[in-house]
Amino acid sequence: MIAFGIVFTAWITCWIGSFLMLVSSASGFFVLQRISQLILLAGFIVWAVCVVQVLRGVEVRLPVIGDWAARLTSRATSLRSNPPAQG
């Protein structure tokens, strides 16, 4: 979820930026549109590879983001199994 949240944020930033670029440069618009399309394509490819690996039974851990997600998950599960004392 973290990885694709980042992909979505990058895509939407480029997409909105491309329309803002129309004020100053038509070529800038097309460049940012191409970049946003490449971000979506890369995100789709990463998603497809992850789905295939999970279906094969392989644990998928993306570089950098996988470690971050594992820390968040372990923190959330430890809080759930050891709730703070109410007082």
KEPA-737544 format. One record per residue (C-alpha): x, y, z; residue number from 1; residue in three letters. Coordinates in nm, 3 decimals. Each point is the difference from the previous one (the first is absolute). Layout:
BEGIN
<site><u>X</u><v>Y</v><w>Z</w><num>NUM</num><residuo>ala</residuo></site>
...
//
This chain:
BEGIN
<site><u>0.000</u><v>0.000</v><w>0.000</w><num>1</num><residuo>met</residuo></site>
<site><u>0.287</u><v>0.234</v><w>0.079</w><num>2</num><residuo>ile</residuo></site>
<site><u>0.170</u><v>-0.063</v><w>-0.334</w><num>3</num><residuo>ala</residuo></site>
<site><u>-0.314</u><v>0.059</v><w>-0.201</w><num>4</num><residuo>phe</residuo></site>
<site><u>-0.091</u><v>0.302</v><w>0.207</w><num>5</num><residuo>gly</residuo></site>
<site><u>0.335</u><v>0.146</v><w>-0.100</w><num>6</num><residuo>ile</residuo></site>
<site><u>-0.060</u><v>-0.094</v><w>-0.365</w><num>7</num><residuo>val</residuo></site>
<site><u>-0.344</u><v>0.161</v><w>0.009</w><num>8</num><residuo>phe</residuo></site>
<site><u>0.135</u><v>0.317</v><w>0.161</w><num>9</num><residuo>thr</residuo></site>
<site><u>0.278</u><v>0.029</v><w>-0.259</w><num>10</num><residuo>ala</residuo></site>
<site><u>-0.246</u><v>-0.062</v><w>-0.283</w><num>11</num><residuo>trp</residuo></site>
<site><u>-0.258</u><v>0.252</v><w>0.120</w><num>12</num><residuo>ile</residuo></site>
<site><u>0.271</u><v>0.259</v><w>0.061</w><num>13</num><residuo>thr</residuo></site>
<site><u>0.131</u><v>-0.033</v><w>-0.356</w><num>14</num><residuo>cys</residuo></site>
<site><u>-0.350</u><v>-0.010</v><w>-0.143</w><num>15</num><residuo>trp</residuo></site>
<site><u>-0.114</u><v>0.315</v><w>0.178</w><num>16</num><residuo>ile</residuo></site>
<site><u>0.336</u><v>0.164</v><w>-0.069</w><num>17</num><residuo>gly</residuo></site>
<site><u>-0.042</u><v>-0.068</v><w>-0.369</w><num>18</num><residuo>ser</residuo></site>
<site><u>-0.324</u><v>0.195</v><w>-0.012</w><num>19</num><residuo>phe</residuo></site>
<site><u>0.153</u><v>0.283</v><w>0.201</w><num>20</num><residuo>leu</residuo></site>
<site><u>0.286</u><v>-0.003</v><w>-0.253</w><num>21</num><residuo>met</residuo></site>
<site><u>-0.247</u><v>0.084</v><w>-0.279</w><num>22</num><residuo>leu</residuo></site>
<site><u>0.012</u><v>0.360</v><w>0.119</w><num>23</num><residuo>val</residuo></site>
<site><u>0.367</u><v>0.032</v><w>-0.090</w><num>24</num><residuo>ser</residuo></site>
<site><u>0.103</u><v>-0.277</v><w>-0.237</w><num>25</num><residuo>ser</residuo></site>
<site><u>-0.179</u><v>-0.249</v><w>-0.221</w><num>26</num><residuo>ala</residuo></site>
<site><u>0.312</u><v>-0.216</v><w>-0.027</w><num>27</num><residuo>ser</residuo></site>
<site><u>0.024</u><v>-0.010</v><w>0.381</w><num>28</num><residuo>gly</residuo></site>
<site><u>-0.358</u><v>-0.127</v><w>0.006</w><num>29</num><residuo>phe</residuo></site>
<site><u>0.085</u><v>-0.288</v><w>-0.233</w><num>30</num><residuo>phe</residuo></site>
<site><u>0.318</u><v>-0.086</v><w>0.190</w><num>31</num><residuo>val</residuo></site>
<site><u>-0.182</u><v>-0.018</v><w>0.333</w><num>32</num><residuo>leu</residuo></site>
<site><u>-0.282</u><v>-0.201</v><w>-0.159</w><num>33</num><residuo>gln</residuo></site>
<site><u>0.255</u><v>-0.255</v><w>-0.129</w><num>34</num><residuo>arg</residuo></site>
<site><u>0.168</u><v>-0.015</v><w>0.340</w><num>35</num><residuo>ile</residuo></site>
<site><u>-0.335</u><v>-0.061</v><w>0.169</w><num>36</num><residuo>ser</residuo></site>
<site><u>-0.076</u><v>-0.277</v><w>-0.249</w><num>37</num><residuo>gln</residuo></site>
<site><u>0.338</u><v>-0.161</v><w>0.066</w><num>38</num><residuo>leu</residuo></site>
<site><u>-0.061</u><v>0.016</v><w>0.376</w><num>39</num><residuo>ile</residuo></site>
<site><u>-0.334</u><v>-0.177</v><w>-0.045</w><num>40</num><residuo>leu</residuo></site>
<site><u>0.156</u><v>-0.262</v><w>-0.227</w><num>41</num><residuo>leu</residuo></site>
<site><u>0.284</u><v>-0.065</v><w>0.245</w><num>42</num><residuo>ala</residuo></site>
<site><u>-0.248</u><v>-0.025</v><w>0.287</w><num>43</num><residuo>gly</residuo></site>
<site><u>-0.211</u><v>-0.248</v><w>-0.196</w><num>44</num><residuo>phe</residuo></site>
<site><u>0.304</u><v>-0.214</v><w>-0.083</w><num>45</num><residuo>ile</residuo></site>
<site><u>0.114</u><v>-0.006</v><w>0.364</w><num>46</num><residuo>val</residuo></site>
<site><u>-0.356</u><v>-0.087</v><w>0.108</w><num>47</num><residuo>trp</residuo></site>
<site><u>-0.023</u><v>-0.283</v><w>-0.258</w><num>48</num><residuo>ala</residuo></site>
<site><u>0.337</u><v>-0.146</v><w>0.105</w><num>49</num><residuo>val</residuo></site>
<site><u>-0.104</u><v>0.014</v><w>0.367</w><num>50</num><residuo>cys</residuo></site>
<site><u>-0.330</u><v>-0.174</v><w>-0.072</w><num>51</num><residuo>val</residuo></site>
<site><u>0.171</u><v>-0.277</v><w>-0.197</w><num>52</num><residuo>val</residuo></site>
<site><u>0.259</u><v>-0.052</v><w>0.275</w><num>53</num><residuo>gln</residuo></site>
<site><u>-0.267</u><v>-0.017</v><w>0.270</w><num>54</num><residuo>val</residuo></site>
<site><u>-0.201</u><v>-0.250</v><w>-0.204</w><num>55</num><residuo>leu</residuo></site>
<site><u>0.315</u><v>-0.212</v><w>-0.028</w><num>56</num><residuo>arg</residuo></site>
<site><u>0.033</u><v>0.009</v><w>0.379</w><num>57</num><residuo>gly</residuo></site>
<site><u>0.306</u><v>0.225</v><w>0.009</w><num>58</num><residuo>val</residuo></site>
<site><u>0.019</u><v>0.269</v><w>0.269</w><num>59</num><residuo>glu</residuo></site>
<site><u>0.034</u><v>0.335</v><w>-0.173</w><num>60</num><residuo>val</residuo></site>
<site><u>0.194</u><v>0.280</v><w>0.164</w><num>61</num><residuo>arg</residuo></site>
<site><u>0.070</u><v>0.310</v><w>-0.205</w><num>62</num><residuo>leu</residuo></site>
<site><u>0.332</u><v>0.175</v><w>0.065</w><num>63</num><residuo>pro</residuo></site>
<site><u>-0.012</u><v>0.277</v><w>0.265</w><num>64</num><residuo>val</residuo></site>
<site><u>-0.380</u><v>0.007</v><w>0.007</w><num>65</num><residuo>ile</residuo></site>
<site><u>-0.019</u><v>-0.367</v><w>0.104</w><num>66</num><residuo>gly</residuo></site>
<site><u>0.211</u><v>0.063</v><w>0.309</w><num>67</num><residuo>asp</residuo></site>
<site><u>-0.206</u><v>0.305</v><w>0.089</w><num>68</num><residuo>trp</residuo></site>
<site><u>-0.326</u><v>-0.193</v><w>-0.042</w><num>69</num><residuo>ala</residuo></site>
<site><u>0.134</u><v>-0.289</v><w>0.212</w><num>70</num><residuo>ala</residuo></site>
<site><u>0.085</u><v>0.240</v><w>0.284</w><num>71</num><residuo>arg</residuo></site>
<site><u>-0.347</u><v>0.158</v><w>-0.018</w><num>72</num><residuo>leu</residuo></site>
<site><u>-0.166</u><v>-0.342</v><w>-0.003</w><num>73</num><residuo>thr</residuo></site>
<site><u>0.201</u><v>-0.131</v><w>0.293</w><num>74</num><residuo>ser</residuo></site>
<site><u>-0.077</u><v>0.315</v><w>0.200</w><num>75</num><residuo>arg</residuo></site>
<site><u>-0.373</u><v>-0.031</v><w>-0.076</w><num>76</num><residuo>ala</residuo></site>
<site><u>-0.012</u><v>-0.369</v><w>0.092</w><num>77</num><residuo>thr</residuo></site>
<site><u>0.193</u><v>0.056</v><w>0.322</w><num>78</num><residuo>ser</residuo></site>
<site><u>-0.244</u><v>0.273</v><w>0.100</w><num>79</num><residuo>leu</residuo></site>
<site><u>-0.292</u><v>-0.226</v><w>-0.078</w><num>80</num><residuo>arg</residuo></site>
<site><u>0.137</u><v>-0.293</v><w>0.202</w><num>81</num><residuo>ser</residuo></site>
<site><u>0.119</u><v>0.222</v><w>0.290</w><num>82</num><residuo>asn</residuo></site>
<site><u>-0.254</u><v>0.281</v><w>0.036</w><num>83</num><residuo>pro</residuo></site>
<site><u>0.107</u><v>0.290</v><w>0.221</w><num>84</num><residuo>pro</residuo></site>
<site><u>-0.125</u><v>-0.011</v><w>0.358</w><num>85</num><residuo>ala</residuo></site>
<site><u>-0.308</u><v>0.209</v><w>0.064</w><num>86</num><residuo>gln</residuo></site>
<site><u>0.018</u><v>0.199</v><w>0.314</w><num>87</num><residuo>gly</residuo></site>
//
